[in-house]
């Protein structure tokens, strides 16, 4: 076997719902590859970050932690290769965050393009919860607590990595140290799949997602109901491939690219019906989802084992964060175990 690369890879998801095929092509497939390439992989279920805009919907976050865990395991994320853990089970992450907050200004957070965008979407204005505004700082904590140098993310997360590296450089410079490591993104090629209705985004509220946990019949029904080119009324009419989600999904999943290109040309010319194209998609997609369903069936009936694994793994991971926190505290001058004269430590 080839030698594994030594960089530390860390990424995470906010548990706010089940994962869909957009997550699968956008990030999970990449993680499957990375776990075979790199020696150290962390995968965080970022429940605290999910709470920053779902604090009154804890039930959803809680349930999603388990759903997301099942989705990971079903897809073949291997706990032997990837340490899956729950963010809130690592209290050190919160300590890192509090320490970093002293080095980041309000103006800087308000300038973060992703935060800015999301604030507008949610119409937060001045009523933005501090926890929400601060999530780039907490993400810097997630990354640096494990000395991660590679972070697989979508491009909307690049401002978070920039913020992370700013904190890293700032602290390293001012405390004349190299305890903190800068990180780099690993961007996935496919960042987003449209919804089955042709909407640019798959989202639960639009009811346009195909979930990894959907059974075969549900997937089949969703494909049959997919939006295509609205002007492609008769089979012999020329059809549009661009903006046609059936072809976008085929681009993402179909292994036979040559034949797919022929089909696209045929569709454009006219004479290729939507029903046929959808059947092709159905075949390709079910073939990809079937092994995922089979794996899910193995543990879905026994949640205890999966959850136990998650808690055990979180405990192990926590030790790393503890060690790194102590190093940072020493640098910042608040590791009292080494800094305080004995007479004071006796009183602690
Ligand atoms: N913000 C990320 C998202 O929305 C999730 C996340 C939290 C994350 N902490 C992270 C990603 C650390 C990478 C590294 O998907």
Boltz pocket constraint, residues with backbone or C-beta under 6 A from the ligand:
constraints:
  - pocket:
      binder: B
      contacts: [[A, 10], [A, 11], [A, 12], [A, 13], [A, 14], [A, 44], [A, 46], [A, 49], [A, 138], [A, 139], [A, 142], [A, 143], [A, 151], [A, 152], [A, 153], [A, 157]]
      max_distance: 6.0
